[in-house]
Amino acid sequence: MKSEQVGTRVKEMRKTLGMKQDELSRILGIGKSALSMIETGRAALSERNKNILVQELNLNPQWIESGEGEIFNSPLETFVPFIRRTDRTLPMQSVPLYNIEGTAGLVPLFTGQNPVRPVDYIHIPNLPKCDGAIYIVGDSMYPLLKSGDIVLYKKMNSIDDIFWGDMYLLSIDIDGEEYITVKYIQKSQHDGCIKLVSQNPHHADKDVSIDRVKALAFIKASIRMNSMK
């Protein structure tokens, strides 16, 4: 596929949905400037991002590759892209920052059975309501997120309420131990499972049983922590 032609189609699809660049870039997990480079043909649309468009926005893969057929696999009125939801922002809020190691994981933090004392507070204007923030550990979402960055989250009561393709903070039970991770959640081909997808191409996608998800939160924002020497 020629990058210029694919980029033009990506832009056409975005405008057909009435979406702005920052909305589509959030779905793809890339920066607005990176999306602009794709739409202008200066960068190629990756297979991972094409799959997200196909799975989450009902994009016709044949159309994005060749320009043949309809843009979407079904009429627009038969599906509602999750990006069209809106979040009410707050002029200013103080978001508690927690040390996951000190709280013994997400489950005690989310259930509130034992009051957890924040290590600090983050004061940020014009963001949707957030329940808390934690430091990132690991490189599965690199380069979007790196170890030491901060993510701000909103707790979710049920996995049935997730928006496919968005980024989530999860607590997963693995042989009786809690594994905390930040991943994109996509639909799995296996019943009773979800697919966890990393931004880092060196990390393989993984199907996980829904029963093993013990805590879940939607990532509302992130803060890049840069160290200076």
N, C-alpha and C positions, 0 to 999 in steps of 0.2 A: 504494500500500500504506500502511496506517496503521502508524505507527511502533510503537504499543502492541501491535498484533496480531503484527507481525513480531518484535518483541522477545520476546514470550511464546514464540513458536515457536523462536527462537534458544536460549532458556533450556531449552525442552523437549528440543531436539536435544542440547544439551550434557549434560543429565542422563541422557538415554538412552545416551549414549556413556560415561557415568561419568567425565566430565571436570570439572576444576575451572576456575574463571574464568581463573586465570593460565595454564593450559594452552591454553585456546582463544584467549585474547588473544595468546599468543605465535605461534600459527598465523596469526592475522589481522594481526600486526605492529602491534598497538595496545596501549595500556595497559589494565590491569585495570579502572581507573575508567571508561575509555571503553567497555569492553564492558558494564560495569554500567549505563551510561547507555542503551546499545542495548537491553539486556534489559528495562529498566524503561520503555522508550518515550520517554525524554528525548532520544534521538539516533537518527537513521535509520541503517539498515544500508546502507553504500555498495554500489554495483554491483561494485566491485573486491573487497570482502570477501565479497559473496555468491558471486561467481565462485570465490573460493578455497574456500569451503565446498562448492560443487558439485563442483569438480575434485578436491579433496583428501580430503573426508570423505564423498563420494558422496551429498551432499544432493540431494533431489528439488526442483528449482527451482519446480515447480508448487505443491508443499506449502508452501514458505516464502512464496510470494506469496499463496496463497489458502487454505491449510489443507486442501486437497483431496488425496486420494491418500495414499501411504505417505511416511514421513519420508525414507527413503533409496531410491535407485534399485535397490538389491539388498539382500538380507538381510544383517544385521550379520555373520553368521558367514562370509560370502564375502569380506570384506575386513577388513583390520586397519589402523586409522588410525595414522599414524606417530607420533602424540603418545603412544602407549602404550609406546613404548620408554622405558627408564630410563637415566640416566647416574649413575655412581658419583661422588659428590663427595669432594673432599679437604678435610680440616680446614684446611689452609693450604698455599699454593703460591706460588712466586715466578715470575711470568710475564715472560719477556724482552720488552721493548718495542723495536721496530726502527724505524729511519728508512728507509722504502722508497726514497727518493731515493739514500740512501747505499749501499743494497744492490743497486742497479741492477735492482730489480724483485722479483717474487715467485719466479720460477723459480730464480734463484741461491740465494735464501733457503731455499726448500723442498728443493732437491736436496742442499744441504750440500756442494757441490763446493768452494766457497771459504768457510771459516769466517767468519761475520758476527758482529761484536761489537755487542751491544745497547747502546742509548743509556741504558737504565735498566731497572729491574725493578719490576713491579707486584705487591704482596703483597695477596692477596685470600683470605679464608676461604670455605669451603663452596661451591666451584664445581667443576664437572666438570674433568677434566684438560685444560689448554690448552697448545698448543705455542708460542704467541707472541701478540703484540699489535702493532697498527699504528694510526697516526692516520688518520682519515677525511679525504678531500679531495673537495669537491663537495657538491651538495645533492640528489642523486637519491633519497636515502632520508629527506629532510626531510618532516615534523618528527620522525620517529622517531630519526634520526641527523642531526647537522649537522656541517659542516666543522670539524675540530679535535677532535671526539670520538674516543674510543679504542674499537676493537673487539678482543676476544680471540677467538682462533680455534683450531681443531683441524684439522690437515692431513688431506686425504683422498687416497687412492691411486687411486681410480677414480670416474669420474662415474656409473658404474652403481650406486654405493652411496648416491646422494643420496636425500633425503626430499623429495618434491615439495611445493613451497609454502614451504619453509624459506628462511632467509637465508644467503647464501654470499658469501665473498670469492673473486673470480676474477681470473685473468690471461688475457687474450684477445689473440690475435695479430691485429692489423689492419695489413695491408700491410707486414708485417715488423717492426712496432713493437708493444711491449707496452702494453696498456690494462688498468689495474687498476681494479676496481669492486666495489661491494657491491650485490647484488641478490637479490630472491626468484627462485628457479628454479622454473618451472612446465613442464608438458608442452607441447610444440609440436605443431601440426597437420602440420608438415613433417617428413618422415623425416630422421633424422640430425641433428636440431636440438633445441635447448632454447629456452624462452622466458624472457627476462630481464625482470623486472617491477620497477618502481620504486615506492616509497611516495609520492613526489612526483607528483601528478596531472599536472604540467606536463611530465613526462618520458614519452615514449611507450614502450610495450612493444616489445621487439626480439627477433626470432628469430635465433639464432646457431648456426652449425655446431659440432657437438661437437668436430670436429677442430681448431677454433681455440682451444679451451680448453686452456691450457698448464699451469695450476696451479689448484688448487681447495682451499678450506678452509671448514669449517662454522663459522658465527659462534656462539660459546658465550655471550658476554656483551658488554655495551657500557658505557662510562663516559662520562657527560655532562660536558663541560668547560665550566664557566661562568666568564666573565671579569668581574671587578669593577673599576669605575672609581672 
